Amino acid sequence: MEPVRTSARQIEMTSRTAKAGWAGAALLLLALVGCGGAKSGNAEAAPPADQAAAGTDASGLTAFQMENGIGPITEPVQVGEIDHELAETGEKTFTEKCSACHKMAERYVGPALGEVTVRRTPTYVMNMILAPDQMYTKHPTARQLLAEFMTPMPNLGLTSDQARSVLEYLRTQAPGSEKHDGSEKHD
């Protein structure tokens, strides 16, 4: 079989055609994205029927997910009095796995966590620890944090028990907790 010979002119024409195809595809994509969601007037659009039936909002999340995050914890985490033994275990895990990026009273690589249990539900905190990748992909609050801090929290592969112990430790850091005296800083 004889090799196929391609002239410089044929190569140039093929290259131009490919470039034009990519440019056209990019313009089409911009047009679809730019025009797809615009609504005229001030009236808010009703959610699609399947969203309303499922009890989701525009982001596709249920009210439970909006409040408690997305991840393996799908029922509210019940907390009572602080379990000091569990909190000690959580402090060790926090020091080993979390303190490189988080401090209690100051912004660092990630947000300050001293008041996280005041701002977020226990279930949200555990889901953020256990499934940060899902949270950043789907949850608007986590996406906002990613935009603000510009560093995604890695999935550290903690177990649910480890995450629960870290939660218990974080509860001891909240203002008004029985262990918090306002002077602790965790390095």
Helices and strands as residue ranges (DSSP letters): H 8-36, H 49-54, H 63-68, H 84-97, H 116-119, H 122-130, H 132-138, H 140-149, H 160-173
